């Protein structure tokens, strides 16, 4: 059952990567030559570049997907915040596999939101992100200590 659930989540996560690529390819040809490529926490662009930068996030997403998939398939090669023993090995590996999949999903939501905002801002400088960047960033940052606490509970 665990493997089926993980496979479904992996397919969903790959779907997020594919969606990001499809979204980028679909709208690339209508982008202006200069687009905002970085935003501050408040959502204001603080750097711009050529429209080729639209492919930066999809490329990073593919690389992250490969790294996260490799680590979840080979948990023994990962770095754990606790010592792995025979007694806690199964629970620690399970926590890590869940954590990485959920973390990747959160990162992809951040990437898709940022890509959407970057494209919409290119045409309308009054556009706002669909999800405030600070909410996404704090969600990801808050998720890490929560998982560290959970790993300590199962040592």
C-alpha positions as CSV (number, residue, x, y, z in Angstrom):
1,X,0.0,0.0,0.0
2,X,2.8,2.4,0.9
3,X,4.5,1.9,-2.5
4,X,1.2,2.6,-4.4
5,X,0.7,5.8,-2.4
6,X,4.3,6.9,-3.0
7,X,3.9,6.1,-6.7
8,X,0.8,8.2,-7.0
9,X,2.5,11.1,-5.2
10,X,5.6,10.8,-7.5
11,X,3.3,10.8,-10.6
12,X,1.5,13.9,-9.2
13,X,4.9,15.6,-8.5
14,X,6.1,14.8,-12.0
15,X,2.8,16.2,-13.3
16,X,3.6,19.5,-11.5
17,X,7.0,19.6,-13.3
18,X,5.3,18.8,-16.6
19,X,2.7,21.4,-16.0
20,X,5.4,24.0,-15.3
21,X,7.1,23.1,-18.6
22,X,3.9,23.1,-20.5
23,X,2.9,26.5,-19.1
24,X,6.3,28.0,-19.9
25,X,6.3,26.7,-23.5
26,X,2.8,27.7,-24.1
27,X,3.3,31.4,-23.1
28,X,7.0,31.8,-24.0
29,X,6.3,33.1,-27.5
30,X,4.1,36.0,-26.3
31,X,6.5,37.2,-23.6
32,X,8.2,40.5,-24.1
33,X,11.9,40.5,-24.6
34,X,12.6,41.6,-21.0
35,X,10.8,40.0,-18.2
36,X,11.1,40.2,-14.4
37,X,13.2,37.3,-13.2
38,X,13.3,37.9,-9.4
39,X,10.9,39.3,-6.9
40,X,11.4,40.5,-3.4
41,X,9.3,39.2,-0.5
42,X,6.6,41.8,-1.1
43,X,6.2,40.7,-4.8
44,X,8.0,43.6,-6.4
45,X,10.4,42.8,-9.2
46,X,14.0,43.7,-8.4
47,X,15.7,42.2,-11.4
48,X,14.9,41.7,-15.0
49,X,16.4,39.7,-17.8
50,X,15.8,38.2,-21.2
51,X,12.8,36.0,-21.8
52,X,15.1,33.0,-22.0
53,X,15.1,33.2,-18.2
54,X,11.5,31.8,-18.3
55,X,13.1,28.4,-18.6
56,X,15.2,28.7,-15.5
57,X,12.6,27.4,-13.1
58,X,11.5,24.5,-15.3
59,X,15.1,23.4,-15.6
60,X,15.7,23.7,-11.8
61,X,12.4,21.8,-11.3
62,X,13.6,18.8,-13.4
63,X,17.0,18.8,-11.6
64,X,15.2,18.9,-8.2
65,X,12.8,16.1,-9.3
66,X,15.8,13.9,-10.2
67,X,17.6,14.6,-6.9
68,X,14.5,14.1,-4.8
69,X,13.6,10.9,-6.6
70,X,17.1,9.5,-6.3
71,X,17.2,10.2,-2.5
72,X,13.7,8.7,-1.9
73,X,14.7,5.6,-3.8
74,X,18.0,5.3,-1.9
75,X,17.3,6.6,1.7
76,X,20.4,4.9,3.1
77,X,22.5,7.6,1.2
78,X,20.6,10.5,2.8
79,X,21.8,12.5,5.8
80,X,19.5,12.1,8.8
81,X,19.2,14.4,11.9
82,X,19.3,11.2,14.1
83,X,21.4,8.1,14.2
84,X,19.9,5.3,12.1
85,X,19.7,2.1,14.0
86,X,18.0,-1.3,13.2
87,X,15.1,-0.3,15.6
88,X,14.4,3.1,13.9
89,X,15.5,2.5,10.3
90,X,12.1,1.7,8.9
91,X,10.3,4.6,10.6
92,X,13.1,7.1,9.8
93,X,13.2,6.1,6.1
94,X,9.4,6.3,5.9
95,X,9.4,9.8,7.5
96,X,12.1,10.9,5.1
97,X,10.3,9.6,2.0
98,X,7.1,11.4,3.0
99,X,8.9,14.6,3.9
100,X,10.8,14.8,0.6
101,X,7.7,14.2,-1.5
102,X,5.7,16.8,0.4
103,X,8.6,19.3,0.4
104,X,9.0,18.8,-3.4
105,X,5.3,19.4,-3.8
106,X,5.5,22.6,-1.8
107,X,8.5,23.8,-3.8
108,X,6.7,23.1,-7.1
109,X,3.7,25.1,-6.0
110,X,6.1,28.0,-5.2
111,X,7.8,27.6,-8.6
112,X,4.4,27.5,-10.5
113,X,3.1,30.5,-8.6
114,X,6.3,32.4,-9.3
115,X,6.3,31.5,-13.0
116,X,2.6,32.5,-13.3
117,X,3.3,35.8,-11.5
118,X,6.4,36.5,-13.6
119,X,4.4,36.0,-16.8
120,X,1.4,38.0,-15.7
121,X,3.6,40.9,-14.4
122,X,5.4,41.0,-17.8
123,X,2.1,42.3,-19.2
124,X,0.5,44.1,-16.3
125,X,2.7,45.7,-13.6
126,X,-0.3,45.8,-11.3
127,X,-0.5,42.0,-11.2
128,X,-0.2,40.3,-7.9
129,X,0.8,36.7,-7.2
130,X,-2.1,34.3,-6.8
131,X,-0.6,33.1,-3.5
132,X,1.6,35.7,-1.6
133,X,5.2,34.6,-1.8
134,X,5.7,35.1,1.9
135,X,3.0,32.5,2.6
136,X,4.7,29.9,0.5
137,X,8.2,30.6,1.7
138,X,7.1,30.6,5.4
139,X,5.2,27.4,4.8
140,X,8.3,25.7,3.4
141,X,10.5,27.1,6.2
142,X,8.0,26.1,8.9
143,X,7.7,22.6,7.4
144,X,11.4,21.7,8.0
145,X,11.4,22.2,11.9
146,X,8.1,20.3,12.1
147,X,9.6,17.3,10.4
148,X,12.7,17.5,12.5
149,X,10.5,17.2,15.6
150,X,8.7,14.3,14.1
151,X,12.0,12.5,13.4
152,X,13.1,13.0,17.0
153,X,9.8,11.4,18.2
154,X,10.6,8.2,16.3
155,X,14.2,7.7,17.4
